[in-house]
Amino acid sequence: MKTSISTGLLLLNAVANAACPYMDGGAALHKRGGDGSGSSGLPGDDGYLDKFFVDDGNGDYTTTDFGTPVDDTHSLKAGERGPTLLEDFVLRTKITRFDHERVPERAVHARGAAAHGYFESYGDYSNITGASFLGQRGKKTPTFVRFSTVAGSRGSADTVRDVHGFALRFYTGEGNYDIVGNNIPVFFIQDAIQFPDLIHSVKPRPDNEIPQAATAHDSAWDFFGQNPSTMHTLLWALSGHGIPRSFRHMDGFGVHTFRWVNDAGKSKLVKYHFKTNQGLASLVWAEALALNGQNSDFHRQDLFDAIESKNYPEWEIGVQIMDESDALRFGFDLIDPTKIVPVELVPITPIGKLVLNRNPKNFFAETEQAMFNPGHVVRGIDFSDDPLLQGRLFSYVDTQLNRHGGPNFEQLPINQPHNDVHNNNRDGAGQNMIHLNTAPYTPNTLNGGFPKPATQNAGRGHFTAPARKIVDANYVRNISPTFLDYWSQPRLFFNSLLPAEQQMLINAARFELSKVSSQAVQKAAIAQFNKISNDFAKRVAMALGMPAPAPDSGYYHNNKTSGVATFGNPLPSIKTLNIGILTTTTSSASLAQAATLAAAFKGKGAVPKIVAEYITSGVDMTYSASDAVIFDGVIVVDGTSSLFSMTSASSMYPPQRPASIVRDAYLYGKPIAAVGTGKAAFDVSSIACAQDGVYCIDNGGLGGLPNTFEGGLKTFKFLGRYAVDS
């Protein structure tokens, strides 16, 4: 007989009111969309995970995992002072469960944070793809996004310099579709066989496990210098893209070239772009270093807090659409993952918006157990022959087998598709389904021939693009000649940055290479830089006390592209930006003025924090717990001049902490303002008022300060404060 087993039901989590997994209840799940029918009532919440929630707050008593009510607060002993008994099953099971709570962390992208949301399609794109989630204007599809760093362990800091993961899952009506991308549109290597070498080189030294979550060491730069394919991604990572202000303030990219295939089998080549609607924003390096110590969870807290405050982050998803015949049209190979397609050659076509509006209920069950895989595709999506992508299609499945000890990781609630699953896969560790089909093979007659193969023309099956074909060729272990230009696009990126951004990139390279002890490794890196730009190479060499190289101009050009800089474009809004308002508990007038400003900025959606010597009514933070890196802008109110005297000291905070907050905010390029006698904060650090992003007003101008300061916050960083090599 024919059976229908819904992946929505796990045996261990079945509840009385769940739809029967063997009858027609699964059909109701299949019809769900991102209509807000779940417990949150928010768009994109189809209620799929609701059945797995466990709420212990309804007068419940403690039980074992096998359901026996127990007291697990004391061990069973032979007498009050006697030995603990081996028969104590409560102790044994509690400790055993605790000992096995962790799973192996990801080999890369171990440090991350995630959120639920939805994707809303701008139109019907069925003329170019058979993907159902793109087949109707306004259609909402539930999504789950995980952001991450790459190199560091799960316990590393958020604001290290790194490529950042941007993995997006669509829970479509025809299966899960994962775009496992990054915040940088290219990658270090062109062939997946080099991935273990890349990661071994950037990970900490095997003998001392140092340094953590950093590439400023010999082995990383040894690999970079010997592999020129790394140069493009390396320059992006050394720029502001390597240290974003938050996950919300960075773009995302699919990195690889993929195919869209319509139902008739006609295909196009596409590259994915996720453009942040919050605006691109970056930290500066000194700021990122300090923030690592002040709040190592800064990025994950920022994402969580923004969603909790209903400031839902959004991205516009777009694609560059190209014909199959364009593969070599632009002077490079579209299947080379170290290359971008400049938007001047192929504009980005917006196809929808991504909104994140729900935080996970449980970090481990959702964020940590989420298993993204570039091989999770749906009808209408197909791969390219990108050799890095082809290797990832194997590696991600293999990784999950290692992390979860068996093949049933797709049955974890966060990984389950929101449509029914029918196949002949059976058993394995952690099998949760009770399969009723006694003929689990194809073809069969004993179960009516079910489940039947889904093809292009029956069952809306996934199919490979007919345009994919291999010309007559020999087997080779070699790189394609179309992949061999490693330096033109890094130069294109470098040319497209503002002078201050170029300086930041150069300073980042100087910092990293100054940590390298091998002069041979330093020379190799400079030789690679010299193929990109002689000016770039000379400026790095100067800082390392090395001779300036002669130009190696074979790949020099003056071309530029747009959309790659992290500075220069104002943010569209100041919502969720943090503003430090410095005041003093010794003056009620100062506290009142701080409260007035805080109310004005709250009205604009910003997050003002009133800072004073100690916590009292109207004070949010103390000086001892504050630092310039916490804030996107700093205002000093009137009546605070005593805080900035060089001769005064306080046991309530470290020496000169109020002054250092203002001075460091200025040095990090942030907007700062002073009201009345608060200007003493500027005087002690010799900060002049007559410059961009520095606002000095008297008390009579207080009413206009919020609007004026809003403009400074939107500018975000005032680049004129950064020295540039002459």
Disulfide bonds with the S-S distance in Angstrom:
Cys689-Cys696 1.78
